[in-house]
Amino acid sequence: MLKRFLSYYKPQMGLFVADTVCALVLAAIDLAFPIILRNLTGGLFTQGQAAIMQALGIEQKQFPINMIRSKISSAKNAMIGPEDMLKSADSPNDKKAAQVYLELERRLRAANAMDFDDLLVRRVGAAELNVIFDGVREEVDVLSRRC
């Protein structure tokens, strides 16, 4: 049966082999992608706040990482920036969370990256940019009609 199958594809054997190799490569990429993505983003996103806390000398026993993450996420969802959070902090927990938030934002900007909460907040920023670009497009259209 295999001979009959191969004899059918013999005239296009090169195409058959290339197609099979491409399918295998794509299957391997699909299987490996989550692992590759986790390794590439692991340091900044999954351990980022813990590393920042360690760099700032903040004890995780005194200020638990989940509490810090929760406060930062709440601030981002309320569209409160790190500077505003630091100004309005009234407890030691809020102050430490704001310090971590400030450093996290600095590192994310340096890496030209976003975390999940930023996707919600920055979407509003993108909508505002569209309004600005629409105005610029209209001005360009007006100028191009004059020429």
N, C-alpha and C positions, 0 to 999 in steps of 0.2 A: 504494500500500500504506500509506503514511503517512496519507493522507486517511481510509482505512478504519479505521486504528488510532485516529486522533483522533476520528472520528465515534462510535466505540464508547465513548470516555471523555468525550464532550462533556457529558453530563448531570452528570458528577462532575469537571469540569475543575479546579475549585478544589482539590478533594481530591487529584487527580492531581499538580497543580503543587506543592502543599504537601509531598506525599510525596516527590517528586523532589528538591525543595530540601533536605529533611531528610536524604535519603540522600546527597546531595552534601556537605552539611556534615559528616556523620558520617565520610564517606570522607576528607575533608580533615583532620579531627581525627586520625583513625587514622594518616594519613601524617605529620602534623606533630608528633604527641605525643612521639616519641623526641627530636626536635630541641628541642622546648620543654623537656622534662624535663632534657636535658643542659645547656641554657642556665641553667635555674633552679638546678640543683644543682652546676654546674661549679665555682664558686668555693670552696665549702666542702668538697666530697667528693673531687673529682678533683685539685684543686690545694691543698687545705687544709693538708696536712702540709708541702708545700713553702713555702707562705706563712707558716706558723707558724715553720718553721726560719729563714726570712729575718727574721721579726720578732724571733726570739730571738737572732739573730746567729750562727747555726750554719752553718758552711761545708758546702755539699753535696759538695764535693770531698773533704773530710776525713771526713765522715759521710754516705755515699750515702743518698739518699731511699729506695731499695728496701730497704736494710738497716734503716732506721728503721721503715718500714711493716711489714716482716717481724717485727721485735721487738714492735711494738705489737699486731699481729694475734695473735702467739703469746701475749702476755700476756692479751689479751681472751679468747682461746679457753681459756686456763687459768684464766679468771675471776679474774685478778689486776688490781686497780685501779691507777690511776696513782700513788697515794701509796705503795702497797705495792711497786710496781715501783721507785719512786725509792729507797725504803729498802733494798731488796735489791740495788740496782745495784752491781756490783763492778768494772766496767770503764768507761772513758770513753764507749764506744759505748752501753752500757746506760744510763748517766746521761743522755746526750743524748736517747736514745729516750724515757726516762721524762719528761724535761722537755717534749718535743713531745707525748707522750701526755697529760700533765696539761693542757696548753693546749688540745689538741684536744677533750678531754672538757669543758672549760669552755665552749668555743665551741659544741659540740654541744648542751649544756644550754641555753645562751643562745638558740639557734635552735630549741629544743624538737625536736631531730632525733636520728636514730640513723644509724650506718653499718652495713654488713652484719654485721660481727662482733658489734655490739650486739644484733642480732636474735637471735643464738644465746644470748647471755648473759642478756639481759633476759627471754627466754622463761621461764627458771627463776624470775625475779622475779615474773612474771605468775602462774605456778602457785602460788607462795607467797601472792600476794594473793588468789587464789581461795579458798584455805583460810581466810584471815582473813574474807573476805566471807561464806563459808558459815557461819562462827560467828556473825557479826552477823545474818544472815538467821534463823538458829535462835532467837536472842534476841528478835528482832522478832516472830517467830511466837508465841513463848511469851508475850510481853507482849500481843500482840493477842488471844490466846485468853482472857487474864485480863479484858480489858475488855468 
